[in-house]
Amino acid sequence: MSTNYDVLLVGDYFCDLIFTGLPTMPSLGSEVYGTGFDIMPGGSFITALALHRLGLRTGWACDFGNDIFSRFVLESVRQHGLDDSLFQLHDRPIRNISASMSFPQDRAFVSYADERERLPLIPLIEKHRPRCLLFPGLCFGTAQTQWATATHRHGGLVYMDCQHTGETLNTPGLVEMLRGVDVFAPNATEAMHLTSAATVEAAVARLAELTPLVVVKLGADGAMAQAGARVIHVPAISVEALETTGAGDCFNAGFLYGYLRGEPLETCLRCGNICGGLSTTARGGATAAPTTTEVEEWLRRYPPS
């Protein structure tokens, strides 16, 4: 019997090596010591766990190998009771590793990922008919367009984050993909880079010409969205940020929590800000991802727009 998922998440696991308490970023020929270090499951694990805690039925299409990093994240999946039915297990290494140099205001990564063929997605979309197909990063091409078309054919929406990328709107195929996305959710830096705009507002306006709903994460300044000519800004919640890895992933989960329930756009942004903000209060992006009860409690005392 197939499961009709609320969210079909398409993204790699990562094993995050997180350095905190750094006095400065390292530079060539120098060495710096941090005061904190953790090894945490990362990548799309963060989004999957954040969605799970919010009660959204989530299928995560992901590849794992027989290496120590895969085994570490798989153990965390089992500990948290995540759905693993869409995993592909390989008898060889599938190593996805990120070293995160994390500061309260932002972070930088050094990453590595083994190459492999991707899991066929059309059969999963046809079988499970997700309400939302969630891309945790910018991707485009013939296959991705077909995935979006299949999702729309069954009445689902396509939500795409951006993540750091060197691409711009001049990259062949990118504009065409964004026209097939229902919600595009970069952060401010990513939006300005993609569009070559001088301001966040100009970047959002340009992206809104391509995608029905553009949601931009502004970090400590909250989030803004544009749908057509309508623009909304919602301030962030006030928290003591410890580590920012995965904040954008948790924002996505919170936004979808509201959006799939049919909440007003302002409420969806508040849900995203709550989940993204709370995730920064502990090391590891998913450690402090809130439950439904916590989100609803924060909504009742959210600062006015």
Number of C-alpha atoms within 10 A of each C-alpha: 5 8 12 16 20 22 27 27 25 19 19 20 27 24 22 25 20 22 21 20 16 15 11 12 14 12 8 5 5 7 9 10 13 14 9 12 14 13 16 21 26 24 22 23 28 27 29 29 26 31 28 21 19 21 13 19 20 24 26 25 23 20 20 22 18 14 15 13 20 22 13 14 20 19 12 15 17 11 9 11 11 20 17 15 10 15 15 13 14 12 9 10 17 23 21 22 22 19 16 22 23 23 20 15 12 12 16 13 15 11 14 12 13 9 10 9 6 11 15 11 17 16 12 17 23 14 14 19 24 27 21 24 26 24 20 22 20 18 18 15 12 9 13 16 19 14 21 23 18 19 23 20 13 14 12 20 22 23 24 23 22 18 17 15 12 9 14 16 16 11 10 12 14 17 16 14 19 24 16 21 23 20 21 27 28 24 21 20 16 23 28 21 18 22 20 15 15 10 13 20 17 15 22 25 20 19 24 23 16 19 20 17 22 28 29 27 26 20 19 15 13 21 24 24 25 22 19 14 8 10 14 14 18 22 19 23 21 13 13 12 17 19 26 25 30 25 29 31 28 32 29 29 29 30 25 25 25 20 18 15 9 11 15 10 20 19 19 23 31 28 29 29 31 29 33 34 27 27 31 27 20 17 24 25 30 28 18 18 33 23 17 18 11 14 21 14 11 16 15 8 9 18 13 6 10
